[in-house]
């Protein structure tokens, strides 16, 4: 029987090669299992991200419409939303399937209209598209925290 010498914590062990392969396989399974999300968790995270981006786009469009933020800043928010939503949809689809990615896709469907309106300088159209995005997946409201009296 052939043995491999393994040094752990300064101590030498003689281990059969099949045992090394078994340990490597078990470690791989444990690592991969720890990295994957449950479909329900993926769907919740996707919905939360979609709702948050919808609210962000709506608020940013309102601020841009009233002149509180510049066009370039508003366009950067829209670009960040597009990039983040694309990554979030991919992650949700991988972990939870198409149903988990649906809320993200609902918001993403409005991002191009918002971007086009910003490029044209059409503030009213951007606000309308952003409100449509926000209403597609409402942001989760956090209940107020009770304070002791």
C-alpha positions, 0 to 999 in steps of 0.5 A: 500500500502506497502512503502519502506523507502529510504534515499538519501542525508540525506532525507528520502523518502517513495517509493513503492517497484515496483518503486525500482524494476523499478529503479533497472531495468532501472539502469541495462539497462543503465549500460549494454548499456554503456558497449557494443560496436557497431559492427563497433567499435568492428571491427575497434578496432580488425583490429587496434589491429591485424595490430599493433600486425602484425607489432610488430611481424614482427619488433621483428622477424627482430631484433631477426634475426639480433641478436639485441634482445635475443631469450627469449625476442623474445619468450616473445613478441610472447607469449604476442601477442598470449595472447593479440590476443586471448583476442582481438578475443574473445572481437571482436567476442562478440561485432561484430561477426565472421567478426569483429574477422577475422583480429585478427584470420588472425594474430593469424594463424601465431603466432604458426609458429613464436613460433615454429621457435623461439623454433627451433632457425630458425630465417629465418622461424620466419622472414618469418612467421612474415612478413606473419602475418604483410601482412595479416592485414597491420597496419593502417598508421596515416597520418602526422600532418601538422605543421604551418610554 
